[in-house]
Amino acid sequence: MKITIFGLTISSSWGNGHATPYRAILKALHRQGHDVTFYEKDVTYYARHRDFKECSYCKLVLYSDWGSVRTGALECSADSDAVICASFCPDGARIVDEILDLAVLVKVFYDLDTPVTLASLQRGETGYLRPEQIREFDLYLSFTGGGTIDELMCRWGARMTLPLYGCVDVESYARVYVPIEYCCDLSYMGTYAPDRQQKVETLLLDPARQLSSKRFVLAGSMYPWQWQWPANVRRFEHVSPGDHAALYSSSRLTLNITRNDMARWGYCPSGRFFEAAACGTPIITDWFEGLDQFFDCKSELLIAKSTEDVIAAMSLPDSELGLIAARAKERTLREHTGEQRAQELVAALEQAASRSSSPRARSEVA
């Protein structure tokens, strides 16, 4: 199958959660024999923190503006079995218009930010997708499940909507040598977001203030570094994907925090869950609806609502934490890998192709 994708970024993991799941899925598609081309706008902030400019598992096209690649991109798309336009793609709505005019077998929108998209659609502020474009896609894939699926179909008119959740690249995430600079009792990796910061205070910084003898790591960009940080919190503005496994392997526990927009809809597992679990690191996380569809919250994760919950989890013996981590790793390698998501993607594309070529399906849409 030939697939063309227009997305935010695959070349840089700085300040975004798109690059690593894209890489996991595209590597698996390549191993399965599919041909993928990924178009990415060459924006300054990713260019400064780029992990690569080309890769072996897909053709990466970096472009300065849409006009410079429009002709070749549309030719590539027209020759594809499926074209995927994705959330937060720069000039995305304009590109969607061009793609929807093509006679491509399957036209897909992949939303890696569905709750954010739904909120911005209501405000009329979505630059990468207009409401009337949604019903024109053969398939709408969502990084979140649950109520977002119903909302997309019932309110916004999506023809066919399926979840395509985050995942882990098992080639890149496994237990590795522990570098001294990352060693800590509790780590947290996540870009600064105002609607997540109160949880960062409650679940990371307040425990650090109370446990002055423990070591904490915060890795993420765009934080106001002039704040008064606890002295036992070591900060990294960016940890490249090549070092993610080292950070997780160096952490006695690691923390997951969900943005409020995501948690409100639920069924929104961050890819960080699967990456940390694949490295065999015990995970403390806040709760959201549907979390128990991905992990057993009594035996594979530690749930925290308060500072005291985090401190209690950190006091557990290594033997108990090891069992929790081992069970989460087994579940992840069985259900949440890039290989698994690539298979789900191909099955969804085949299902959408069957529906779009069906006279009855076209009549129902009309």
VOBA-1610 file (N, C-alpha, C; in pm, whole numbers, padded with zeros to 5 digits, always signed):
BEGIN
Met+00084-00119+00000Met+00000+00000+00000Met+00089+00125+00000Lys+00053+00223-00083Lys+00125+00349-00086Lys+00045+00452-00007Ile+00111+00517+00089Ile+00044+00610+00180Ile+00121+00742+00182Thr+00049+00853+00169Thr+00109+00986+00180Thr+00049+01055+00302Ile+00136+01117+00383Ile+00093+01181+00508Ile+00137+01327+00510Phe+00046+01414+00552Phe+00078+01555+00576Phe+00058+01579+00726Gly+00169+01595+00800Gly+00159+01602+00945Gly+00237+01716+01004Leu+00234+01725+01136Leu+00306+01830+01208Leu+00456+01809+01197Thr+00505+01700+01252Thr+00649+01671+01243Thr+00675+01525+01274Ile+00773+01472+01205Ile+00830+01342+01239Ile+00979+01358+01269Ser+01037+01470+01223Ser+01182+01489+01233Ser+01227+01542+01367Ser+01136+01605+01444Ser+01173+01665+01571Ser+01073+01627+01680Ser+01124+01581+01792Ser+01038+01546+01905Ser+01029+01660+02006Trp+01089+01775+01973Trp+01093+01888+02066Trp+00954+01950+02081Gly+00904+01954+02205Gly+00780+02025+02235Gly+00655+01968+02173Asn+00654+01841+02134Asn+00533+01783+02075Asn+00527+01633+02104Gly+00407+01579+02097Gly+00388+01436+02118Gly+00355+01362+01990His+00382+01423+01875His+00350+01361+01747His+00463+01274+01693Ala+00585+01322+01704Ala+00696+01260+01632Ala+00717+01113+01670Thr+00718+01083+01800Thr+00752+00945+01839Thr+00647+00843+01802Pro+00514+00869+01817Pro+00419+00769+01767Pro+00421+00755+01615Tyr+00439+00869+01544Tyr+00455+00858+01399Tyr+00569+00762+01364Arg+00682+00781+01430Arg+00799+00699+01398Arg+00772+00552+01424Ala+00708+00522+01536Ala+00680+00382+01570Ala+00590+00318+01464Ile+00486+00388+01424Ile+00391+00333+01326Ile+00455+00322+01189Leu+00529+00426+01147Leu+00589+00425+01013Leu+00699+00320+01001Lys+00775+00300+01107Lys+00874+00192+01104Lys+00806+00057+01083Ala+00696+00037+01154Ala+00624-00091+01142Ala+00562-00106+01002Leu+00506+00003+00948Leu+00452-00003+00812Leu+00561-00041+00712His+00679+00016+00731His+00792-00015+00643His+00827-00163+00652Arg+00832-00217+00774Arg+00863-00359+00791Arg+00756-00447+00727Gln+00634-00398+00724Gln+00524-00475+00665Gln+00516-00459+00513Gly+00606-00378+00456Gly+00616-00367+00311Gly+00540-00251+00248His+00493-00157+00329His+00419-00043+00276His+00515+00072+00243Asp+00473+00159+00153Asp+00554+00270+00104Asp+00492+00400+00154Val+00565+00475+00238Val+00510+00595+00302Val+00595+00717+00267Thr+00526+00827+00233Thr+00590+00957+00217Thr+00530+01052+00319Phe+00616+01124+00393Phe+00570+01214+00498Phe+00612+01357+00462Tyr+00513+01447+00449Tyr+00539+01588+00420Tyr+00534+01667+00551Glu+00642+01742+00576Glu+00654+01820+00699Glu+00705+01960+00666Lys+00633+02062+00715Lys+00680+02199+00694Lys+00804+02225+00780Asp+00904+02286+00719Asp+01032+02309+00785Asp+01025+02437+00868Val+00966+02426+00987Val+00950+02544+01072Val+01073+02563+01161Thr+01097+02687+01202Thr+01221+02723+01271Thr+01239+02647+01401Tyr+01134+02640+01483Tyr+01150+02582+01616Tyr+01180+02432+01611Tyr+01134+02361+01509Tyr+01171+02220+01496Tyr+01307+02205+01428Ala+01337+02295+01335Ala+01468+02290+01269Ala+01581+02305+01370Arg+01559+02384+01476Arg+01662+02405+01579Arg+01680+02282+01668His+01583+02195+01669His+01589+02077+01756His+01556+01951+01675Arg+01613+01941+01557Arg+01578+01830+01467Arg+01660+01706+01500Asp+01594+01592+01502Asp+01662+01465+01528Asp+01723+01407+01401Phe+01663+01434+01287Phe+01716+01387+01159Phe+01648+01463+01044Lys+01708+01456+00926Lys+01650+01516+00806Lys+01604+01411+00706Glu+01644+01289+00727Glu+01597+01178+00642Glu+01601+01051+00724Cys+01524+00953+00683Cys+01520+00827+00757Cys+01499+00711+00660Ser+01523+00592+00708Ser+01522+00473+00622Ser+01384+00412+00603Tyr+01287+00449+00687Tyr+01158+00380+00685Tyr+01047+00459+00615Cys+01076+00581+00571Cys+00981+00655+00490Cys+01056+00765+00415Lys+00993+00819+00312Lys+01049+00933+00243Lys+01001+01058+00314Leu+01094+01135+00370Leu+01062+01259+00442Leu+01085+01377+00349Val+00981+01458+00330Val+00991+01578+00248Val+00973+01700+00339Leu+01081+01773+00359Leu+01077+01898+00435Leu+01058+02014+00336Tyr+00961+02101+00362Tyr+00934+02208+00267Tyr+00920+02342+00340Ser+00960+02449+00273Ser+00956+02582+00332Ser+00816+02642+00328Asp+00742+02616+00223Asp+00604+02662+00212Asp+00529+02569+00117Trp+00397+02567+00128Trp+00316+02473+00052Trp+00334+02492-00099Gly+00345+02616-00142Gly+00360+02640-00285Gly+00482+02575-00346Ser+00588+02559-00267Ser+00713+02504-00320Ser+00703+02353-00346Val+00608+02284-00283Val+00597+02139-00302Val+00459+02098-00353Arg+00371+02194-00375Arg+00232+02163-00405Arg+00217+02066-00522Thr+00282+02095-00633Thr+00266+02010-00752Thr+00312+01867-00726Gly+00432+01852-00670Gly+00483+01718-00644Gly+00403+01647-00537Ala+00358+01720-00435Ala+00281+01659-00327Ala+00146+01608-00377Leu+00081+01685-00462Leu-00048+01641-00516Leu-00031+01524-00612Glu+00078+01522-00688Glu+00104+01408-00776Glu+00129+01282-00693Cys+00207+01297-00587Cys+00233+01184-00497Cys+00104+01135-00433Ser+00020+01228-00391Ser-00107+01193-00328Ser-00200+01121-00424Ala-00209+01174-00546Ala-00298+01114-00645Ala-00257+00973-00681Asp-00130+00940-00664Asp-00078+00807-00695Asp-00081+00715-00574Ser-00141+00760-00463Ser-00141+00683-00339Ser-00270+00605-00320Asp-00262+00500-00242Asp-00382+00425-00205Asp-00458+00497-00095Ala-00384+00572-00011Ala-00447+00648+00096Ala-00365+00773+00123Val-00435+00883+00151Val-00370+01008+00191Val-00422+01045+00329Ile-00328+01077+00419Ile-00363+01112+00556Ile-00323+01257+00583Cys-00421+01339+00617Cys-00395+01473+00666Cys-00410+01468+00818Ala-00323+01537+00890Ala-00320+01520+01035Ala-00331+01652+01109Ser-00364+01642+01236Ser-00385+01760+01319Ser-00257+01841+01335Phe-00276+01972+01348Phe-00170+02072+01366Phe-00070+02077+01251Cys-00109+02024+01135Cys-00027+02043+01016Cys-00036+02190+00975Pro+00077+02261+00962Pro+00072+02400+00920Pro+00002+02415+00785Asp-00082+02516+00772Asp-00163+02536+00650Asp-00251+02414+00622Gly-00288+02343+00730Gly-00358+02215+00714Gly-00490+02224+00641Ala-00574+02324+00674Ala-00705+02333+00610Ala-00691+02356+00460Arg-00592+02434+00421Arg-00568+02457+00277Arg-00525+02328+00209Ile-00437+02254+00272Ile-00391+02127+00214Ile-00507+02028+00207Val-00591+02026+00310Val-00708+01937+00309Val-00797+01967+00189Asp-00821+02096+00160Asp-00901+02131+00043Asp-00844+02070-00084Glu-00712+02077-00098Glu-00647+02024-00219Glu-00660+01872-00225Ile-00643+01806-00111Ile-00650+01660-00109Ile-00792+01611-00135Leu-00891+01679-00078Leu-01029+01635-00097Leu-01075+01648-00242Asp-01006+01730-00320Asp-01039+01744-00462Asp-00981+01632-00548Leu-00891+01552-00491Leu-00827+01445-00567Leu-00912+01317-00568Ala-00892+01238-00672Ala-00962+01109-00682Ala-00877+01000-00616Val-00858+01012-00486Val-00781+00915-00409Val-00877+00813-00349Leu-00835+00687-00344Leu-00923+00581-00295Leu-00969+00608-00152Val-00876+00642-00062Val-00912+00666+00078Val-00848+00796+00126Lys-00933+00886+00176Lys-00886+01013+00231Lys-00914+01012+00382Val-00808+01038+00458Val-00814+01017+00602Val-00770+01144+00675Phe-00835+01171+00789Phe-00783+01270+00881Phe-00741+01197+01007Tyr-00615+01217+01049Tyr-00566+01154+01171Tyr-00548+01264+01275Asp-00630+01260+01379Asp-00628+01362+01482Asp-00554+01311+01604Leu-00432+01361+01624Leu-00353+01325+01741Leu-00384+01415+01860Asp-00483+01503+01844Asp-00518+01602+01946Asp-00669+01618+01954Thr-00745+01512+01946Thr-00889+01522+01925Thr-00961+01613+02024Pro-00941+01601+02156Pro-01011+01693+02247Pro-00978+01840+02221Val-00852+01868+02188Val-00812+02006+02155Val-00881+02050+02027Thr-00889+01961+01928Thr-00956+01993+01803Thr-01104+02023+01825Leu-01171+01940+01905Leu-01313+01960+01930Leu-01338+02094+01999Ala-01254+02129+02095Ala-01269+02257+02164Ala-01247+02375+02069Ser-01147+02364+01983Ser-01118+02475+01891Ser-01222+02483+01779Leu-01280+02369+01739Leu-01388+02372+01640Leu-01507+02450+01694Gln-01538+02432+01821Gln-01649+02504+01883Gln-01622+02654+01886Arg-01495+02692+01901Arg-01460+02834+01904Arg-01437+02891+01764Gly-01431+02803+01664Gly-01404+02849+01528Gly-01261+02891+01507Glu-01167+02824+01577Glu-01027+02867+01573Glu-00933+02757+01522Thr-00983+02660+01448Thr-00899+02548+01406Thr-00839+02576+01270Gly-00708+02605+01266Gly-00643+02640+01141Gly-00613+02521+01051Tyr-00614+02401+01108Tyr-00577+02284+01028Tyr-00698+02202+00983Leu-00819+02244+01021Leu-00939+02169+00982Leu-01061+02259+00999Arg-01146+02263+00897Arg-01273+02335+00908Arg-01387+02235+00931Pro-01492+02276+00998Pro-01601+02182+01029Pro-01658+02112+00907Glu-01677+02184+00797Glu-01738+02123+00679Glu-01647+02022+00610Gln-01517+02024+00642Gln-01425+01928+00581Gln-01437+01789+00645Ile-01482+01784+00768Ile-01482+01657+00843Ile-01564+01551+00771Arg-01683+01586+00725Arg-01773+01487+00663Arg-01725+01442+00526Glu-01624+01509+00470Glu-01574+01472+00338Glu-01469+01361+00344Phe-01413+01336+00461Phe-01314+01230+00473Phe-01381+01094+00478Asp-01316+00996+00417Asp-01366+00858+00424Asp-01348+00800+00564Leu-01246+00850+00634Leu-01212+00794+00765Leu-01153+00904+00853Tyr-01199+00909+00977Tyr-01143+01002+01076Tyr-01083+00916+01187Leu-00951+00918+01200Leu-00881+00844+01305Leu-00853+00937+01421Ser-00876+00887+01541Ser-00863+00970+01661Ser-00764+00908+01758Phe-00676+00994+01813Phe-00579+00951+01913Phe-00647+00917+02045Thr-00774+00962+02060Thr-00852+00932+02179Thr-00980+00860+02138Gly-01034+00785+02233Gly-01157+00710+02206Gly-01272+00763+02290Gly-01360+00673+02333Gly-01471+00711+02419Gly-01564+00810+02354Gly-01599+00916+02429Gly-01697+01013+02382Gly-01654+01093+02262Thr-01524+01105+02235Thr-01481+01182+02118Thr-01527+01116+01989Ile-01536+00984+01988Ile-01581+00912+01868Ile-01726+00948+01838Asp-01811+00944+01941Asp-01953+00979+01923Asp-01969+01124+01883Glu-01889+01213+01945Glu-01897+01356+01914Glu-01863+01382+01768Leu-01760+01317+01717Leu-01718+01338+01579Leu-01825+01292+01481Met-01891+01182+01511Met-01990+01128+01419Met-02125+01199+01431Cys-02170+01219+01555Cys-02305+01272+01575Cys-02313+01422+01557Arg-02212+01494+01605Arg-02218+01641+01595Arg-02152+01695+01470Trp-02038+01634+01430Trp-01960+01693+01322Trp-01971+01615+01191Gly-02045+01505+01190Gly-02078+01437+01065Gly-01970+01349+01006Ala-01875+01304+01085Ala-01772+01214+01032Ala-01836+01085+00981Arg-01794+01040+00864Arg-01854+00920+00803Arg-01817+00792+00879Met-01691+00781+00911Met-01640+00662+00977Met-01529+00706+01071Thr-01541+00673+01197Thr-01445+00719+01297Thr-01397+00601+01380Leu-01264+00590+01393Leu-01204+00483+01471Leu-01089+00540+01554Pro-01062+00481+01670Pro-00945+00526+01746Pro-00817+00465+01690Leu-00710+00542+01692Leu-00575+00491+01665Leu-00486+00553+01773Tyr-00468+00477+01880Tyr-00405+00529+02001Tyr-00253+00538+01986Gly-00192+00598+02088Gly-00047+00605+02094Gly+00014+00466+02105Cys+00146+00460+02097Cys+00214+00331+02095Cys+00361+00352+02126Val+00435+00244+02125Val+00579+00250+02152Val+00656+00177+02043Asp+00771+00230+02009Asp+00866+00166+01919Asp+00956+00077+02004Val+00934-00053+01998Val+01006-00144+02088Val+01155-00151+02056Glu+01195-00107+01936Glu+01336-00103+01903Glu+01408+00009+01978Ser+01334+00112+02017Ser+01395+00229+02080Ser+01373+00236+02230Tyr+01276+00161+02281Tyr+01242+00170+02423Tyr+01255+00034+02490Ala+01361+00021+02567Ala+01389-00099+02645Ala+01484-00058+02757Arg+01503-00145+02854Arg+01593-00115+02965Arg+01735-00097+02913Val+01802+00012+02954Val+01936+00042+02904Val+02026+00083+03021Tyr+02152+00107+02987Tyr+02251+00156+03084Tyr+02201+00285+03148Val+02225+00301+03276Val+02173+00415+03351Val+02279+00525+03362Pro+02263+00638+03290Pro+02358+00749+03304Pro+02333+00825+03433Ile+02437+00869+03498Ile+02428+00930+03630Ile+02345+01058+03630Glu+02349+01134+03518Glu+02280+01264+03517Glu+02128+01250+03525Tyr+02075+01135+03486Tyr+01931+01115+03489Tyr+01883+01042+03615Cys+01971+00990+03695Cys+01932+00907+03810Cys+01843+00987+03905Cys+01729+00928+03941Cys+01636+00999+04028Cys+01537+00901+04089Asp+01466+00948+04188Asp+01360+00868+04250Asp+01229+00881+04173Leu+01205+00999+04114Leu+01084+01020+04036Leu+01114+01116+03921Ser+01075+01078+03800Ser+01094+01165+03684Ser+00958+01201+03624Tyr+00958+01312+03551Tyr+00840+01351+03473Tyr+00888+01411+03342Met+00835+01361+03230Met+00868+01414+03099Met+00741+01470+03036Gly+00741+01599+03008Gly+00625+01660+02947Gly+00645+01807+02920Thr+00597+01854+02805Thr+00604+01995+02769Thr+00515+02078+02860Tyr+00556+02199+02890Tyr+00475+02288+02973Tyr+00340+02316+02907Ala+00234+02308+02987Ala+00100+02346+02943Ala+00028+02407+03062Pro-00029+02526+03048Pro-00094+02592+03162Pro-00201+02506+03229Asp-00278+02431+03148Asp-00386+02352+03208Asp-00337+02222+03273Arg-00207+02199+03270Arg-00150+02080+03333Arg-00061+02119+03452Gln-00033+02247+03465Gln+00068+02288+03560Gln+00027+02265+03705Gln-00102+02278+03738Gln-00144+02254+03876Gln-00115+02110+03917Lys-00134+02017+03825Lys-00102+01877+03855Lys+00048+01857+03869Val+00127+01930+03790Val+00272+01923+03804Val+00312+01968+03945Glu+00249+02075+03992Glu+00276+02123+04127Glu+00239+02017+04231Thr+00119+01962+04218Thr+00068+01869+04319Thr+00139+01735+04318Leu+00168+01683+04199Leu+00218+01546+04188Leu+00370+01535+04171Leu+00437+01648+04145Leu+00582+01644+04129Leu+00654+01741+04223Leu+00619+01868+04213Leu+00696+01969+04286Leu+00667+01967+04437Asp+00540+01948+04475Asp+00511+01940+04619Asp+00575+01817+04684Pro+00571+01698+04621Pro+00646+01587+04679Pro+00796+01617+04690Ala+00850+01688+04591Ala+00993+01722+04598Ala+01021+01814+04716Arg+00930+01907+04742Arg+00950+01998+04856Arg+00944+01924+04989Gln+00858+01822+04997Gln+00843+01749+05122Gln+00949+01641+05140Leu+01005+01593+05030Leu+01106+01485+05037Leu+01239+01541+04989Ser+01298+01624+05071Ser+01418+01696+05029Ser+01537+01604+05005Ser+01535+01483+05061Ser+01647+01390+05042Ser+01635+01309+04914Lys+01518+01317+04848Lys+01495+01242+04724Lys+01532+01327+04603Arg+01560+01258+04493Arg+01599+01327+04370Arg+01486+01318+04267Phe+01459+01431+04202Phe+01352+01441+04104Phe+01407+01500+03974Val+01346+01459+03862Val+01385+01512+03731Val+01260+01558+03659Leu+01266+01678+03601Leu+01162+01729+03512Leu+01226+01753+03376Ala+01174+01688+03274Ala+01227+01704+03137Ala+01116+01756+03048Gly+01133+01875+02994Gly+01031+01930+02906Gly+01061+02074+02870Ser+01012+02116+02756Ser+01040+02250+02705Ser+00930+02349+02745Met+00964+02477+02732Met+00874+02591+02746Met+00831+02621+02889Tyr+00898+02563+02987Tyr+00870+02600+03126Tyr+00933+02736+03157Pro+00868+02817+03242Pro+00931+02943+03286Pro+01044+02912+03383Trp+01164+02907+03333Trp+01277+02860+03414Trp+01316+02959+03525Gln+01258+03081+03522Gln+01291+03178+03626Gln+01215+03150+03756Trp+01124+03052+03754Trp+01052+03018+03876Trp+01148+02971+03985Gln+01097+02972+04108Gln+01172+02916+04220Gln+01144+02766+04226Trp+01240+02688+04179Trp+01223+02543+04175Trp+01282+02480+04300Pro+01225+02369+04347Pro+01288+02298+04459Pro+01430+02259+04423Ala+01519+02267+04518Ala+01661+02243+04491Ala+01689+02100+04447Asn+01603+02005+04484Asn+01625+01865+04449Asn+01556+01824+04319Val+01512+01921+04239Val+01453+01894+04107Val+01553+01934+04000Arg+01602+01836+03928Arg+01693+01865+03817Arg+01612+01880+03689Arg+01643+01982+03609Arg+01560+02015+03494Arg+01639+02001+03363Phe+01571+01944+03263Phe+01626+01932+03128Phe+01524+01992+03032Glu+01564+02090+02953Glu+01470+02152+02861Glu+01424+02055+02753His+01513+01965+02714His+01475+01869+02611His+01560+01743+02627Val+01493+01629+02620Val+01562+01500+02616Val+01526+01437+02482Ser+01624+01412+02399Ser+01599+01358+02265Ser+01545+01216+02276Pro+01471+01170+02174Pro+01417+01035+02179Pro+01523+00928+02202Gly+01644+00953+02152Gly+01751+00857+02173Gly+01789+00839+02318Asp+01752+00938+02403Asp+01783+00932+02545Asp+01661+00904+02633His+01543+00891+02572His+01423+00865+02652His+01437+00737+02734Ala+01484+00632+02670Ala+01497+00504+02741Ala+01594+00516+02857Ala+01700+00596+02838Ala+01798+00616+02945Ala+01734+00689+03063Leu+01651+00790+03034Leu+01584+00862+03141Leu+01490+00770+03218Tyr+01409+00694+03145Tyr+01316+00603+03213Tyr+01392+00497+03293Ser+01497+00442+03235Ser+01574+00338+03303Ser+01644+00390+03427Ser+01667+00522+03432Ser+01735+00584+03545Ser+01639+00625+03656Ser+01509+00609+03631Ser+01407+00656+03725Ser+01352+00540+03806Arg+01351+00556+03937Arg+01289+00452+04021Arg+01139+00446+03991Leu+01076+00561+03970Leu+00940+00571+03921Leu+00932+00687+03823Thr+00830+00686+03737Thr+00809+00800+03649Thr+00663+00840+03656Leu+00635+00965+03625Leu+00503+01025+03644Leu+00440+01058+03509Asn+00311+01027+03497Asn+00232+01070+03380Asn+00126+01169+03427Ile+00114+01281+03355Ile+00013+01382+03386Ile-00064+01415+03258Thr-00197+01413+03266Thr-00282+01431+03149Thr-00336+01573+03144Arg-00332+01633+03027Arg-00389+01767+03011Arg-00539+01763+03038Asn-00592+01874+03091Asn-00734+01877+03130Asn-00827+01853+03013Asp-00795+01911+02895Asp-00879+01891+02777Asp-00887+01743+02740Met-00776+01675+02755Met-00774+01532+02723Met-00849+01451+02829Ala-00821+01480+02956Ala-00881+01405+03066Ala-01033+01420+03068Arg-01083+01535+03025Arg-01228+01559+03027Arg-01302+01460+02939Trp-01241+01421+02825Trp-01304+01326+02734Trp-01266+01182+02767Gly-01149+01162+02826Gly-01106+01027+02862Gly-01053+00947+02745Tyr-01019+00821+02772Tyr-00967+00728+02670Tyr-00852+00793+02593Cys-00757+00849+02668Cys-00652+00932+02606Cys-00513+00894+02657Pro-00469+00772+02637Pro-00338+00733+02689Pro-00224+00804+02616Ser-00138+00868+02691Ser-00019+00929+02631Ser+00077+00820+02585Gly+00150+00851+02480Gly+00253+00757+02436Gly+00360+00735+02542Arg+00374+00833+02635Arg+00472+00819+02743Arg+00442+00698+02830Phe+00313+00665+02847Phe+00276+00545+02920Phe+00350+00424+02864Phe+00335+00406+02735Phe+00384+00286+02670Phe+00537+00286+02662Glu+00594+00404+02644Glu+00740+00413+02639Glu+00802+00377+02773Ala+00749+00434+02880Ala+00802+00405+03014Ala+00780+00259+03051Ala+00662+00208+03020Ala+00632+00069+03053Ala+00725-00027+02979Ala+00753+00002+02852Ala+00843-00084+02774Ala+00983-00086+02832Cys+01020+00020+02903Cys+01152+00027+02967Cys+01153-00038+03105Gly+01038-00088+03149Gly+01031-00153+03278Gly+01032-00058+03396Thr+00981+00063+03377Thr+00978+00163+03483Thr+00837+00173+03542Pro+00821+00167+03673Pro+00688+00180+03734Pro+00631+00319+03708Ile+00500+00326+03683Ile+00435+00451+03642Ile+00334+00495+03747Ile+00347+00621+03789Ile+00243+00688+03868Ile+00167+00779+03773Thr+00035+00777+03779Thr-00042+00858+03686Thr-00167+00914+03751Asp-00214+01028+03698Asp-00346+01076+03733Asp-00450+00987+03665Trp-00575+01002+03704Trp-00681+00916+03651Trp-00759+00988+03542Phe-00802+00912+03440Phe-00901+00961+03345Phe-00988+00843+03304Glu-01110+00873+03262Glu-01202+00768+03221Glu-01143+00687+03106Gly-01153+00556+03116Gly-01103+00470+03011Gly-00960+00423+03032Leu-00892+00475+03132Leu-00754+00432+03157Leu-00745+00282+03179Asp-00849+00225+03243Asp-00849+00082+03271Asp-00871-00004+03147Gln-00895+00059+03032Gln-00901-00017+02906Gln-00761-00047+02851Phe-00661+00022+02903Phe-00525+00007+02852Phe-00432-00061+02952Phe-00460-00042+03082Phe-00382-00105+03188Phe-00475-00145+03302Asp-00436-00247+03376Asp-00505-00281+03500Asp-00457-00183+03607Cys-00547-00096+03650Cys-00508+00011+03742Cys-00481-00037+03883Lys-00509-00166+03912Lys-00482-00221+04044Lys-00350-00295+04049Ser-00300-00337+03933Ser-00179-00418+03935Ser-00070-00373+03839Glu-00101-00282+03744Glu-00004-00243+03642Glu+00036-00095+03651Leu-00041-00017+03727Leu-00014+00126+03743Leu-00035+00166+03889Leu+00015+00285+03923Leu-00011+00348+04052Leu-00088+00477+04025Ile-00208+00491+04081Ile-00292+00607+04057Ile-00272+00709+04169Ala-00256+00836+04130Ala-00233+00941+04228Ala-00327+01059+04202Lys-00395+01103+04309Lys-00478+01222+04303Lys-00421+01335+04387Ser-00326+01302+04473Ser-00276+01401+04567Ser-00126+01386+04588Thr-00067+01483+04654Thr+00074+01476+04690Thr+00100+01354+04778Glu+00007+01328+04870Glu+00023+01216+04961Glu+00023+01082+04886Asp-00056+01072+04780Asp-00058+00949+04700Asp+00079+00925+04636Val+00142+01031+04587Val+00274+01017+04525Val+00377+00975+04628Ile+00374+01039+04744Ile+00469+01006+04849Ile+00451+00861+04894Ala+00325+00816+04904Ala+00298+00676+04941Ala+00354+00580+04837Ala+00336+00614+04708Ala+00388+00527+04602Ala+00540+00521+04607Met+00604+00633+04635Met+00750+00635+04641Met+00805+00557+04761Ser+00720+00533+04859Ser+00764+00458+04978Ser+00752+00308+04962Leu+00691+00262+04852Leu+00676+00118+04830Leu+00813+00052+04810Pro+00827-00074+04851Pro+00955-00142+04832Pro+00985-00170+04686Asp+01112-00182+04652Asp+01153-00208+04514Asp+01090-00335+04459Ser+01072-00434+04542Ser+01015-00562+04497Ser+00873-00544+04445Glu+00793-00465+04516Glu+00655-00441+04473Glu+00652-00356+04347Leu+00735-00253+04343Leu+00742-00168+04224Leu+00786-00249+04102Gly+00878-00342+04122Gly+00926-00425+04013Gly+00816-00511+03953Leu+00729-00566+04038Leu+00619-00648+03989Leu+00519-00564+03909Ile+00489-00445+03959Ile+00398-00355+03888Ile+00454-00320+03750Ala+00583-00288+03746Ala+00646-00252+03619Ala+00648-00369+03523Ala+00675-00488+03573Ala+00684-00606+03486Ala+00549-00637+03422Arg+00441-00622+03499Arg+00308-00649+03444Arg+00270-00544+03339Ala+00304-00418+03364Ala+00275-00312+03266Ala+00355-00333+03138Lys+00479-00377+03152Lys+00562-00401+03034Lys+00505-00515+02951Glu+00464-00622+03016Glu+00407-00735+02942Glu+00283-00692+02866Arg+00196-00614+02930Arg+00074-00565+02864Arg+00109-00475+02745Thr+00206-00388+02762Thr+00245-00296+02656Thr+00300-00369+02535Leu+00390-00464+02557Leu+00450-00536+02445Leu+00349-00625+02373Arg+00241-00656+02442Arg+00138-00739+02380Arg+00036-00656+02302Glu+00006-00534+02350Glu-00109-00461+02296Glu-00080-00321+02243His+00036-00261+02277His+00052-00118+02251His+00180-00083+02176Thr+00218-00166+02082Thr+00340-00140+02005Thr+00308-00073+01871Gly+00410-00017+01808Gly+00394+00038+01674Gly+00348-00066+01575Glu+00394-00188+01592Glu+00353-00299+01504Glu+00202-00320+01512Gln+00151-00320+01636Gln+00008-00339+01655Gln-00072-00224+01594Arg-00026-00100+01616Arg-00100+00016+01562Arg-00093+00020+01409Ala+00019-00022+01352Ala+00028-00025+01206Ala-00071-00124+01147Gln-00086-00238+01212Gln-00185-00335+01167Gln-00326-00279+01178Glu-00353-00207+01287Glu-00485-00145+01304Glu-00509-00039+01198Leu-00405+00037+01164Leu-00418+00141+01063Leu-00450+00080+00927Val-00375-00022+00888Val-00399-00085+00758Val-00540-00145+00752Ala-00583-00208+00859Ala-00718-00266+00863Ala-00824-00156+00849Ala-00801-00041+00914Ala-00895+00070+00905Ala-00899+00127+00763Leu-00782+00138+00699Leu-00777+00189+00562Leu-00850+00094+00467Glu-00831-00035+00486Glu-00899-00134+00401Glu-01050-00130+00422Gln-01092-00112+00548Gln-01234-00102+00577Gln-01293+00024+00513Ala-01221+00135+00523Ala-01269+00261+00464Ala-01274+00251+00313Ala-01175+00183+00253Ala-01174+00166+00108Ala-01294+00085+00062Ser-01328-00018+00138Ser-01443-00101+00104Ser-01572-00021+00112Arg-01584+00062+00214Arg-01705+00144+00231Arg-01716+00250+00123Ser-01603+00315+00090Ser-01608+00425-00006Ser-01635+00377-00147Ser-01603+00250-00177Ser-01629+00196-00311Ser-01765+00130-00321Ser-01839+00128-00210Ser-01970+00063-00208Ser-02078+00162-00251Pro-02161+00127-00353Pro-02271+00217-00392Pro-02363+00247-00275Arg-02388+00144-00190Arg-02476+00165-00077Arg-02417+00266+00021Ala-02287+00256+00045Ala-02220+00349+00136Ala-02229+00491+00084Arg-02207+00506-00048Arg-02215+00642-00105Arg-02357+00697-00092Ser-02457+00610-00109Ser-02596+00653-00097Ser-02627+00694+00046Glu-02574+00618+00145Glu-02598+00651+00284Glu-02536+00786+00319Val-02416+00812+00269Val-02351+00939+00295Val-02432+01053+00235Ala-02478+01033+00113Ala-02559+01136+00048Ala-02687+01163+00127
//
